[in-house]
Amino acid sequence: MLGHCRGACQVRKVSALIRTHNVQDYLDRCLRSVAWCDEILVVDDGSTDGTVDIARQMGARVVYHPWEGFAAQVNFGSSIAANDWILVIDADEEATPELERGVREVLSEPAPVEAYRIRRTEMLFGRPLRFGTSGHAHRRLFDRTRASWTGQFVHGPTQPKASFPILRGRLIHWGANDLRARLAKIDLYARMAGEALVQSGARPTPSAAVARAVCHFLRVYLLRLGFLDGIAGFVDAALYSHYVLSKYLHAHERWRHAELTRGQDAS
């Protein structure tokens, strides 16, 4: 019970939900950082390394579920979790001690809102970024009885879409420190986002893709003060610009392919 509670104040229980696939290099740190949660639930889609063994050895409940997309994995995990409140954390992230206090504070309130956002600090070249893409807030804590995960993206929003409060404390994203892994993720997310653009009716051109990439680089590097992080800030902005460029080029490629297929069918 927290010091500011009066009368019968009970902290609600929370389940940490972690999606995994061959993440043995990161998982130990992640699991230790959420050991304070009432349950740690790992939803694994078929890891072939030591991921599952590590999770079980550290006391996590491990459940296999074939990959059906980011939202599907989260919603499956939240449906079988022991508690209504779900903290979604990636295997390459670490929850800070301050985040534990932030979660406990809001879950001890008489009427918490249905979801909360958490800021994430990006690690690059072995040190935390202070600016640029670092510090973005993602919706990660939610009440499954009032909200669910939608869309196909890794940080795709909970419902309903509103401006949710930001918790104190942070998630430290260590996966960003591995450039090879980060480039692989950029390609994966760009393809998914490009497909979603096409499904939404967008028809991006290569020139528009380049223009958007340049604008996003300037936004991250200048407007979000990425230059203050030195060379790491430049690389951070360049990587984000690469994601934007890839997303719109993938969308253009997908749209062109669909147009050519329709043309062949018509002939």
KOLBA-752066 format. One line per 4 residues: number of its first residue (from 0); for each residue x, y, z of N, C-alpha, C. Coordinates in nm, 3 decimals, padded with zeros to 5 digits. Example, Ala and Ser with C-alpha at 12.3 -4.5 7.8 and 13.67 -1.06 7.14 Angstrom:
0> 01.319:-00.569:00.780:01.230:-00.450:00.780:01.320:-00.330:00.780 ~ 01.285:-00.225:00.708:01.367:-00.106:00.714:01.290:00.003:00.787
END
This chain:
0> 00.085:-00.119:00.000:00.000:00.000:00.000:00.089:00.124:00.000 ~ 00.055:00.220:-00.085:00.136:00.340:-00.097:00.098:00.442:00.010 ~ 00.194:00.528:00.040:00.175:00.622:00.148:00.060:00.719:00.129 ~ 00.024:00.753:00.001:-00.079:00.854:-00.020:-00.220:00.795:-00.013
4> -00.233:00.660:00.001:-00.365:00.596:00.005:-00.432:00.625:00.138 ~ -00.560:00.644:00.136:-00.638:00.666:00.258:-00.748:00.561:00.265 ~ -00.769:00.507:00.379:-00.873:00.407:00.395:-00.835:00.277:00.327 ~ -00.935:00.209:00.274:-00.914:00.080:00.209:-00.865:00.101:00.066
8> -00.735:00.114:00.052:-00.675:00.135:-00.080:-00.596:00.011:-00.118 ~ -00.632:-00.051:-00.229:-00.569:-00.176:-00.270:-00.503:-00.159:-00.406 ~ -00.377:-00.198:-00.415:-00.305:-00.192:-00.541:-00.350:-00.309:-00.627 ~ -00.397:-00.280:-00.748:-00.442:-00.385:-00.838:-00.324:-00.467:-00.887
12> -00.348:-00.595:-00.915:-00.241:-00.682:-00.963:-00.219:-00.662:-01.111 ~ -00.094:-00.689:-01.154:-00.059:-00.665:-01.293:00.021:-00.784:-01.346 ~ -00.005:-00.818:-01.471:00.071:-00.923:-01.541:00.163:-00.859:-01.643 ~ 00.291:-00.895:-01.639:00.385:-00.851:-01.743:00.373:-00.949:-01.859
16> 00.353:-00.896:-01.978:00.336:-00.978:-02.098:00.453:-00.953:-02.193 ~ 00.525:-01.060:-02.226:00.644:-01.050:-02.310:00.629:-01.143:-02.429 ~ 00.638:-01.090:-02.550:00.638:-01.172:-02.672:00.782:-01.209:-02.704 ~ 00.807:-01.335:-02.738:00.945:-01.376:-02.761:00.962:-01.459:-02.887
20> 01.080:-01.446:-02.945:01.125:-01.533:-03.054:01.278:-01.520:-03.063 ~ 01.347:-01.622:-03.015:01.493:-01.625:-03.020:01.557:-01.497:-02.963 ~ 01.528:-01.470:-02.836:01.576:-01.347:-02.772:01.659:-01.380:-02.647 ~ 01.732:-01.489:-02.650:01.807:-01.530:-02.532:01.912:-01.427:-02.488
24> 01.959:-01.345:-02.581:02.062:-01.246:-02.546:02.007:-01.131:-02.464 ~ 01.875:-01.108:-02.469:01.816:-00.993:-02.400:01.726:-01.032:-02.283 ~ 01.670:-01.153:-02.288:01.556:-01.187:-02.203:01.586:-01.179:-02.054 ~ 01.704:-01.222:-02.013:01.738:-01.224:-01.871:01.720:-01.086:-01.808
28> 01.773:-00.983:-01.872:01.764:-00.847:-01.819:01.618:-00.800:-01.813 ~ 01.543:-00.834:-01.916:01.402:-00.795:-01.921:01.324:-00.859:-01.807 ~ 01.342:-00.988:-01.788:01.268:-01.061:-01.684:01.302:-01.009:-01.545 ~ 01.428:-00.980:-01.520:01.467:-00.928:-01.389:01.403:-00.793:-01.361
32> 01.386:-00.714:-01.465:01.332:-00.578:-01.446:01.184:-00.577:-01.413 ~ 01.113:-00.687:-01.442:00.969:-00.692:-01.412:00.937:-00.800:-01.308 ~ 01.038:-00.838:-01.231:01.019:-00.942:-01.129:00.917:-00.899:-01.023 ~ 00.892:-00.769:-01.013:00.797:-00.716:-00.916:00.651:-00.737:-00.958
36> 00.629:-00.771:-01.084:00.492:-00.792:-01.132:00.433:-00.918:-01.067 ~ 00.302:-00.922:-01.056:00.236:-01.036:-00.992:00.241:-01.161:-01.079 ~ 00.258:-01.143:-01.208:00.274:-01.255:-01.300:00.363:-01.210:-01.415 ~ 00.449:-01.300:-01.462:00.525:-01.276:-01.584:00.483:-01.382:-01.685
40> 00.420:-01.340:-01.791:00.368:-01.430:-01.894:00.447:-01.411:-02.022 ~ 00.511:-01.517:-02.069:00.588:-01.514:-02.193:00.509:-01.587:-02.301 ~ 00.479:-01.518:-02.410:00.411:-01.579:-02.524:00.517:-01.600:-02.632 ~ 00.555:-01.724:-02.651:00.662:-01.758:-02.745:00.604:-01.821:-02.871
44> 00.660:-01.782:-02.986:00.605:-01.833:-03.112:00.692:-01.941:-03.176 ~ 00.776:-02.005:-03.095:00.855:-02.115:-03.147:01.004:-02.089:-03.149 ~ 01.058:-02.034:-03.041:01.202:-02.005:-03.034:01.283:-02.134:-03.045 ~ 01.398:-02.126:-03.111:01.485:-02.242:-03.127:01.616:-02.227:-03.050
48> 01.631:-02.117:-02.976:01.751:-02.098:-02.894:01.715:-02.125:-02.748 ~ 01.780:-02.060:-02.656:01.756:-02.086:-02.514:01.649:-01.999:-02.452 ~ 01.570:-01.930:-02.531:01.470:-01.836:-02.480:01.373:-01.900:-02.381 ~ 01.312:-02.008:-02.420:01.211:-02.073:-02.336:01.272:-02.125:-02.206
52> 01.389:-02.183:-02.214:01.455:-02.235:-02.093:01.487:-02.122:-01.996 ~ 01.538:-02.011:-02.048:01.570:-01.897:-01.962:01.445:-01.846:-01.893 ~ 01.337:-01.832:-01.969:01.212:-01.780:-01.912:01.162:-01.870:-01.800 ~ 01.162:-01.999:-01.824:01.113:-02.093:-01.722:01.202:-02.095:-01.600
56> 01.333:-02.090:-01.622:01.427:-02.091:-01.509:01.409:-01.970:-01.419 ~ 01.364:-01.859:-01.479:01.346:-01.737:-01.400:01.203:-01.721:-01.349 ~ 01.125:-01.827:-01.360:00.993:-01.827:-01.299:00.880:-01.774:-01.383 ~ 00.903:-01.748:-01.510:00.797:-01.698:-01.596:00.705:-01.812:-01.640
60> 00.583:-01.780:-01.664:00.488:-01.875:-01.723:00.502:-01.864:-01.874 ~ 00.535:-01.974:-01.939:00.561:-01.973:-02.083:00.449:-02.047:-02.157 ~ 00.394:-01.980:-02.257:00.287:-02.040:-02.338:00.325:-02.026:-02.485 ~ 00.310:-02.132:-02.560:00.337:-02.126:-02.704:00.213:-02.078:-02.778
64> 00.236:-01.987:-02.873:00.128:-01.942:-02.961:00.189:-01.906:-03.096 ~ 00.144:-01.971:-03.203:00.203:-01.943:-03.335:00.188:-01.797:-03.373 ~ 00.287:-01.746:-03.445:00.288:-01.604:-03.482:00.170:-01.570:-03.571 ~ 00.090:-01.472:-03.528:-00.024:-01.424:-03.605:-00.023:-01.273:-03.618
68> 00.088:-01.212:-03.578:00.096:-01.067:-03.580:00.111:-01.013:-03.439 ~ 00.163:-00.889:-03.429:00.189:-00.829:-03.299:00.063:-00.818:-03.213 ~ -00.043:-00.764:-03.272:-00.166:-00.745:-03.195:-00.224:-00.878:-03.150 ~ -00.220:-00.978:-03.239:-00.276:-01.109:-03.205:-00.201:-01.172:-03.089
72> -00.068:-01.157:-03.087:00.011:-01.214:-02.978:-00.025:-01.148:-02.845 ~ -00.039:-01.015:-02.847:-00.072:-00.944:-02.724:-00.212:-00.979:-02.676 ~ -00.308:-00.981:-02.768:-00.445:-01.010:-02.728:-00.460:-01.154:-02.680 ~ -00.386:-01.248:-02.740:-00.389:-01.385:-02.690:-00.333:-01.390:-02.549
76> -00.218:-01.326:-02.530:-00.156:-01.327:-02.398:-00.244:-01.262:-02.292 ~ -00.304:-01.148:-02.326:-00.388:-01.079:-02.228:-00.514:-01.160:-02.196 ~ -00.560:-01.241:-02.290:-00.681:-01.321:-02.268:-00.658:-01.436:-02.170 ~ -00.533:-01.481:-02.157:-00.504:-01.592:-02.067:-00.425:-01.548:-01.944
80> -00.398:-01.420:-01.933:-00.322:-01.368:-01.818:-00.403:-01.385:-01.690 ~ -00.333:-01.390:-01.578:-00.399:-01.410:-01.449:-00.465:-01.282:-01.398 ~ -00.424:-01.167:-01.453:-00.474:-01.038:-01.403:-00.529:-00.953:-01.516 ~ -00.617:-00.860:-01.480:-00.680:-00.774:-01.580:-00.584:-00.667:-01.631
84> -00.495:-00.619:-01.545:-00.402:-00.515:-01.587:-00.280:-00.580:-01.651 ~ -00.249:-00.534:-01.773:-00.143:-00.593:-01.854:-00.034:-00.489:-01.882 ~ 00.090:-00.526:-01.851:00.205:-00.442:-01.886:00.278:-00.512:-02.000 ~ 00.273:-00.452:-02.118:00.338:-00.509:-02.235:00.481:-00.457:-02.242
88> 00.576:-00.550:-02.241:00.717:-00.511:-02.249:00.786:-00.603:-02.349 ~ 00.868:-00.546:-02.435:00.941:-00.625:-02.532:01.060:-00.694:-02.466 ~ 01.102:-00.805:-02.523:01.210:-00.884:-02.464:01.342:-00.809:-02.462 ~ 01.359:-00.710:-02.550:01.484:-00.633:-02.553:01.472:-00.501:-02.479
92> 01.371:-00.492:-02.392:01.352:-00.372:-02.310:01.374:-00.404:-02.163 ~ 01.399:-00.300:-02.086:01.419:-00.312:-01.942:01.336:-00.204:-01.872 ~ 01.257:-00.245:-01.775:01.178:-00.149:-01.698:01.263:-00.089:-01.587 ~ 01.260:00.042:-01.572:01.338:00.107:-01.467:01.266:00.092:-01.332
96> 01.339:00.100:-01.220:01.275:00.094:-01.088:01.169:00.203:-01.071 ~ 01.192:00.318:-01.132:01.094:00.426:-01.122:00.964:00.389:-01.191 ~ 00.972:00.308:-01.296:00.850:00.265:-01.365:00.767:00.175:-01.274 ~ 00.833:00.090:-01.198:00.759:00.007:-01.102:00.678:00.096:-01.008
100> 00.741:00.201:-00.958:00.671:00.292:-00.867:00.556:00.363:-00.938 ~ 00.580:00.400:-01.065:00.475:00.466:-01.141:00.354:00.377:-01.164 ~ 00.379:00.251:-01.196:00.270:00.156:-01.217:00.192:00.134:-01.088 ~ 00.264:00.113:-00.980:00.197:00.088:-00.852:00.115:00.209:-00.808
104> 00.162:00.327:-00.837:00.089:00.448:-00.799:-00.045:00.455:-00.870 ~ -00.044:00.440:-01.002:-00.170:00.455:-01.076:-00.266:00.341:-01.048 ~ -00.212:00.221:-01.023:-00.301:00.108:-00.997:-00.353:00.107:-00.854 ~ -00.308:00.200:-00.772:-00.363:00.215:-00.637:-00.467:00.327:-00.632
108> -00.486:00.396:-00.744:-00.585:00.504:-00.748:-00.726:00.447:-00.749 ~ -00.824:00.523:-00.699:-00.962:00.472:-00.694:-01.019:00.438:-00.831 ~ -00.984:00.518:-00.933:-01.042:00.494:-01.065:-00.938:00.522:-01.175 ~ -00.844:00.430:-01.195:-00.745:00.450:-01.302:-00.811:00.448:-01.439
112> -00.753:00.521:-01.534:-00.807:00.519:-01.670:-00.775:00.384:-01.733 ~ -00.827:00.361:-01.853:-00.815:00.228:-01.913:-00.676:00.193:-01.965 ~ -00.591:00.294:-01.990:-00.458:00.266:-02.043:-00.363:00.381:-02.011 ~ -00.233:00.349:-02.010:-00.130:00.448:-01.981:-00.015:00.432:-02.080
116> 00.053:00.544:-02.102:00.170:00.542:-02.189:00.299:00.543:-02.107 ~ 00.404:00.489:-02.168:00.535:00.484:-02.103:00.641:00.533:-02.201 ~ 00.726:00.623:-02.156:00.834:00.673:-02.241:00.943:00.566:-02.254 ~ 01.009:00.567:-02.370:01.115:00.469:-02.394:01.245:00.541:-02.429
120> 01.352:00.498:-02.364:01.485:00.552:-02.391:01.559:00.457:-02.483 ~ 01.609:00.509:-02.594:01.681:00.428:-02.691:01.830:00.422:-02.655 ~ 01.887:00.304:-02.666:02.030:00.285:-02.646:02.097:00.271:-02.782 ~ 02.206:00.345:-02.803:02.279:00.337:-02.929:02.428:00.357:-02.901
124> 02.511:00.269:-02.955:02.655:00.271:-02.931:02.688:00.263:-02.782 ~ 02.604:00.189:-02.709:02.631:00.164:-02.568:02.592:00.274:-02.471 ~ 02.523:00.376:-02.520:02.480:00.482:-02.428:02.340:00.528:-02.461 ~ 02.269:00.584:-02.365:02.131:00.627:-02.389:02.124:00.756:-02.471
128> 02.030:00.760:-02.561:02.003:00.883:-02.636:01.912:00.972:-02.552 ~ 01.942:01.099:-02.551:01.859:01.194:-02.475:01.754:01.260:-02.563 ~ 01.778:01.261:-02.692:01.691:01.334:-02.784:01.654:01.245:-02.904 ~ 01.614:01.307:-03.013:01.579:01.230:-03.132:01.458:01.141:-03.110
132> 01.470:01.013:-03.147:01.358:00.920:-03.131:01.342:00.875:-02.987 ~ 01.438:00.904:-02.903:01.430:00.864:-02.763:01.326:00.950:-02.690 ~ 01.253:00.886:-02.601:01.155:00.960:-02.522:01.013:00.952:-02.572 ~ 00.991:00.885:-02.686:00.854:00.868:-02.734:00.775:00.784:-02.634
136> 00.648:00.817:-02.616:00.563:00.745:-02.523:00.475:00.646:-02.598 ~ 00.473:00.521:-02.551:00.395:00.416:-02.614:00.293:00.362:-02.515 ~ 00.177:00.325:-02.565:00.071:00.271:-02.478:00.105:00.126:-02.444 ~ 00.142:00.102:-02.318:00.191:-00.030:-02.278:00.120:-00.089:-02.157
140> 00.053:-00.008:-02.079:-00.019:-00.058:-01.961:-00.167:-00.037:-01.985 ~ -00.245:-00.146:-01.978:-00.389:-00.130:-02.005:-00.470:-00.233:-01.928 ~ -00.597:-00.199:-01.911:-00.695:-00.285:-01.846:-00.765:-00.365:-01.956 ~ -00.746:-00.495:-01.958:-00.800:-00.577:-02.067:-00.951:-00.580:-02.071
144> -01.017:-00.542:-01.961:-01.163:-00.540:-01.960:-01.218:-00.416:-02.029 ~ -01.131:-00.317:-02.054:-01.177:-00.194:-02.117:-01.099:-00.156:-02.241 ~ -00.992:-00.226:-02.272:-00.909:-00.190:-02.387:-00.849:-00.317:-02.447 ~ -00.810:-00.307:-02.573:-00.745:-00.420:-02.640:-00.642:-00.365:-02.736
148> -00.558:-00.453:-02.787:-00.451:-00.414:-02.880:-00.505:-00.426:-03.021 ~ -00.482:-00.325:-03.103:-00.531:-00.330:-03.240:-00.419:-00.299:-03.338 ~ -00.441:-00.334:-03.463:-00.341:-00.308:-03.565:-00.232:-00.413:-03.565 ~ -00.139:-00.401:-03.659:-00.037:-00.502:-03.674:00.101:-00.455:-03.630
152> 00.109:-00.337:-03.573:00.240:-00.282:-03.541:00.283:-00.312:-03.398 ~ 00.411:-00.309:-03.379:00.467:-00.348:-03.250:00.421:-00.258:-03.137 ~ 00.399:-00.131:-03.165:00.349:-00.042:-03.061:00.213:00.014:-03.098 ~ 00.144:-00.059:-03.184:00.012:-00.018:-03.232:-00.086:00.000:-03.118
156> -00.177:00.097:-03.129:-00.246:00.151:-03.012:-00.349:00.059:-02.950 ~ -00.367:00.079:-02.820:-00.480:00.017:-02.751:-00.604:00.097:-02.784 ~ -00.719:00.041:-02.761:-00.845:00.109:-02.787:-00.910:00.145:-02.654 ~ -00.992:00.250:-02.646:-01.017:00.346:-02.752:-00.901:00.443:-02.772
160> -00.897:00.509:-02.887:-00.786:00.598:-02.919:-00.805:00.732:-02.846 ~ -00.726:00.752:-02.747:-00.735:00.875:-02.669:-00.596:00.915:-02.625 ~ -00.587:01.032:-02.565:-00.458:01.078:-02.516:-00.441:01.029:-02.373 ~ -00.376:00.914:-02.358:-00.363:00.853:-02.227:-00.249:00.916:-02.147
164> -00.262:00.915:-02.015:-00.157:00.972:-01.929:-00.025:00.898:-01.945 ~ 00.084:00.968:-01.915:00.218:00.909:-01.923:00.266:00.877:-01.781 ~ 00.309:00.754:-01.762:00.360:00.712:-01.632:00.499:00.770:-01.608 ~ 00.534:00.787:-01.483:00.674:00.819:-01.453:00.754:00.690:-01.462
168> 00.881:00.703:-01.494:00.962:00.585:-01.519:00.971:00.559:-01.668 ~ 01.061:00.470:-01.707:01.086:00.447:-01.850:01.112:00.301:-01.880 ~ 01.106:00.272:-02.009:01.154:00.146:-02.063:01.285:00.176:-02.135 ~ 01.387:00.098:-02.108:01.516:00.114:-02.175:01.521:00.014:-02.290
172> 01.537:00.065:-02.411:01.536:-00.022:-02.530:01.678:-00.060:-02.568 ~ 01.720:-00.178:-02.524:01.856:-00.224:-02.552:01.869:-00.279:-02.693 ~ 01.761:-00.326:-02.751:01.767:-00.383:-02.885:01.815:-00.284:-02.989 ~ 01.789:-00.155:-02.966:01.832:-00.052:-03.060:01.984:-00.041:-03.065
176> 02.051:-00.095:-02.962:02.196:-00.087:-02.955:02.265:-00.182:-03.053 ~ 02.191:-00.282:-03.101:02.241:-00.380:-03.197:02.200:-00.335:-03.337 ~ 02.294:-00.275:-03.412:02.258:-00.215:-03.540:02.207:-00.319:-03.640 ~ 02.268:-00.437:-03.640:02.223:-00.539:-03.735:02.079:-00.581:-03.706
180> 02.049:-00.603:-03.579:01.913:-00.640:-03.542:01.816:-00.526:-03.568 ~ 01.863:-00.404:-03.545:01.774:-00.289:-03.565:01.741:-00.272:-03.713 ~ 01.838:-00.292:-03.801:01.812:-00.282:-03.944:01.714:-00.389:-03.991 ~ 01.728:-00.508:-03.933:01.636:-00.616:-03.968:01.494:-00.582:-03.924
184> 01.480:-00.522:-03.804:01.349:-00.482:-03.756:01.291:-00.370:-03.842 ~ 01.376:-00.276:-03.882:01.330:-00.166:-03.967:01.269:-00.220:-04.095 ~ 01.334:-00.318:-04.155:01.282:-00.375:-04.279:01.148:-00.444:-04.255 ~ 01.139:-00.520:-04.144:01.014:-00.589:-04.112:00.900:-00.491:-04.090
188> 00.925:-00.389:-04.005:00.820:-00.293:-03.973:00.783:-00.209:-04.095 ~ 00.881:-00.178:-04.179:00.854:-00.099:-04.299:00.764:-00.174:-04.396 ~ 00.787:-00.303:-04.411:00.702:-00.384:-04.498:00.559:-00.390:-04.445 ~ 00.547:-00.409:-04.316:00.414:-00.415:-04.255:00.341:-00.281:-04.268
192> 00.414:-00.174:-04.242:00.353:-00.041:-04.251:00.319:-00.007:-04.395 ~ 00.403:-00.048:-04.489:00.376:-00.025:-04.630:00.250:-00.096:-04.676 ~ 00.234:-00.220:-04.630:00.113:-00.296:-04.663:-00.011:-00.227:-04.608 ~ 00.000:-00.176:-04.485:-00.113:-00.106:-04.424:-00.147:00.021:-04.501
196> -00.045:00.091:-04.552:-00.070:00.211:-04.632:-00.150:00.178:-04.757 ~ -00.112:00.071:-04.825:-00.183:00.031:-04.946:-00.328:-00.007:-04.914 ~ -00.346:-00.078:-04.805:-00.481:-00.118:-04.765:-00.568:00.001:-04.729 ~ -00.503:00.108:-04.684:-00.578:00.229:-04.650:-00.613:00.313:-04.772
200> -00.561:00.273:-04.889:-00.591:00.346:-05.012:-00.482:00.442:-05.055 ~ -00.371:00.448:-04.982:-00.262:00.539:-05.018:-00.192:00.493:-05.145 ~ -00.144:00.589:-05.225:-00.072:00.559:-05.348:00.058:00.639:-05.351 ~ 00.152:00.607:-05.264:00.275:00.686:-05.254:00.365:00.667:-05.376
204> 00.433:00.772:-05.415:00.528:00.768:-05.526:00.670:00.768:-05.471 ~ 00.769:00.727:-05.550:00.908:00.731:-05.503:00.952:00.871:-05.461 ~ 00.909:00.972:-05.535:00.949:01.109:-05.499:00.888:01.150:-05.365 ~ 00.765:01.107:-05.340:00.701:01.138:-05.211:00.773:01.064:-05.098
208> 00.820:00.942:-05.127:00.892:00.863:-05.027:01.020:00.934:-04.986 ~ 01.093:00.986:-05.085:01.218:01.057:-05.058:01.191:01.184:-04.979 ~ 01.088:01.258:-05.019:01.054:01.383:-04.951:01.018:01.358:-04.805 ~ 00.938:01.255:-04.781:00.899:01.223:-04.643:01.020:01.180:-04.560
212> 01.109:01.103:-04.622:01.228:01.057:-04.550:01.316:01.175:-04.508 ~ 01.334:01.269:-04.600:01.414:01.388:-04.569:01.349:01.470:-04.457 ~ 01.218:01.488:-04.467:01.146:01.565:-04.365:01.158:01.501:-04.227 ~ 01.146:01.368:-04.223:01.156:01.300:-04.095:01.298:01.304:-04.039
216> 01.397:01.300:-04.127:01.534:01.313:-04.079:01.554:01.449:-04.012 ~ 01.507:01.554:-04.078:01.521:01.688:-04.023:01.443:01.704:-03.893 ~ 01.327:01.641:-03.888:01.245:01.650:-03.768:01.316:01.587:-03.649 ~ 01.372:01.467:-03.669:01.439:01.396:-03.560:01.572:01.463:-03.524
220> 01.648:01.501:-03.626:01.783:01.552:-03.602:01.783:01.697:-03.554 ~ 01.692:01.779:-03.608:01.690:01.922:-03.572:01.581:01.956:-03.472 ~ 01.454:01.929:-03.509:01.343:01.970:-03.423:01.343:01.894:-03.290 ~ 01.378:01.767:-03.295:01.383:01.688:-03.171:01.524:01.684:-03.112
224> 01.610:01.773:-03.161:01.743:01.799:-03.103:01.836:01.678:-03.104 ~ 01.820:01.593:-03.204:01.907:01.476:-03.214:02.054:01.512:-03.226 ~ 02.083:01.628:-03.283:02.223:01.670:-03.301:02.297:01.684:-03.169 ~ 02.221:01.703:-03.060:02.285:01.716:-02.929:02.339:01.583:-02.878
228> 02.300:01.472:-02.941:02.353:01.341:-02.905:02.475:01.305:-02.989 ~ 02.528:01.400:-03.065:02.648:01.376:-03.143:02.627:01.279:-03.258 ~ 02.729:01.198:-03.288:02.720:01.106:-03.400:02.608:01.005:-03.381 ~ 02.584:00.966:-03.255:02.474:00.872:-03.227:02.341:00.933:-03.265
232> 02.326:01.063:-03.243:02.202:01.131:-03.281:02.184:01.136:-03.431 ~ 02.295:01.154:-03.503:02.289:01.154:-03.650:02.247:01.016:-03.702 ~ 02.309:00.911:-03.646:02.275:00.775:-03.689:02.130:00.743:-03.655 ~ 02.084:00.785:-03.539:01.946:00.764:-03.497:01.850:00.827:-03.598
236> 01.876:00.951:-03.637:01.792:01.020:-03.734:01.798:00.953:-03.870 ~ 01.919:00.908:-03.909:01.935:00.841:-04.038:01.858:00.709:-04.042 ~ 01.862:00.634:-03.932:01.791:00.507:-03.927:01.640:00.528:-03.934 ~ 01.591:00.630:-03.865:01.447:00.657:-03.871:01.407:00.702:-04.011
240> 01.491:00.784:-04.073:01.465:00.827:-04.210:01.464:00.707:-04.305 ~ 01.554:00.613:-04.282:01.559:00.490:-04.362:01.429:00.411:-04.348 ~ 01.376:00.405:-04.226:01.248:00.336:-04.203:01.136:00.402:-04.284 ~ 01.129:00.534:-04.278:01.024:00.605:-04.349:01.036:00.584:-04.500
244> 01.159:00.595:-04.551:01.181:00.573:-04.695:01.140:00.432:-04.734 ~ 01.182:00.333:-04.656:01.150:00.193:-04.687:01.000:00.170:-04.682 ~ 00.933:00.228:-04.585:00.788:00.209:-04.571:00.714:00.255:-04.696 ~ 00.745:00.376:-04.743:00.674:00.429:-04.858:00.717:00.364:-04.989
248> 00.843:00.321:-04.997:00.885:00.249:-05.118:00.823:00.110:-05.122 ~ 00.812:00.045:-05.008:00.744:-00.085:-05.004:00.598:-00.068:-05.044 ~ 00.535:00.039:-04.997:00.395:00.064:-05.033:00.382:00.088:-05.183 ~ 00.473:00.166:-05.239:00.470:00.191:-05.384:00.489:00.061:-05.462
252> 00.585:-00.019:-05.418:00.612:-00.147:-05.484:00.490:-00.239:-05.477 ~ 00.428:-00.243:-05.360:00.308:-00.328:-05.342:00.193:-00.279:-05.428 ~ 00.174:-00.150:-05.436:00.066:-00.093:-05.517:00.091:-00.119:-05.665 ~ 00.214:-00.100:-05.710:00.248:-00.125:-05.850:00.226:-00.272:-05.887
256> 00.263:-00.359:-05.797:00.243:-00.502:-05.822:00.095:-00.534:-05.835 ~ 00.014:-00.474:-05.746:-00.131:-00.496:-05.753:-00.189:-00.443:-05.883 ~ -00.141:-00.326:-05.928:-00.190:-00.268:-06.053:-00.153:-00.356:-06.172 ~ -00.032:-00.408:-06.174:00.012:-00.494:-06.284:-00.069:-00.624:-06.286
260> -00.097:-00.676:-06.168:-00.177:-00.800:-06.159:-00.317:-00.777:-06.210 ~ -00.377:-00.662:-06.174:-00.511:-00.632:-06.222:-00.512:-00.615:-06.374 ~ -00.406:-00.551:-06.426:-00.398:-00.531:-06.570:-00.387:-00.661:-06.646 ~ -00.308:-00.755:-06.591:-00.294:-00.886:-06.656:-00.425:-00.965:-06.651
264> -00.495:-00.954:-06.537:-00.623:-01.024:-06.524:-00.727:-00.970:-06.623 ~ -00.721:-00.837:-06.642:-00.819:-00.773:-06.731:-00.795:-00.813:-06.877 ~ -00.668:-00.835:-06.911:-00.635:-00.874:-07.050:-00.658:-01.023:-07.073
END
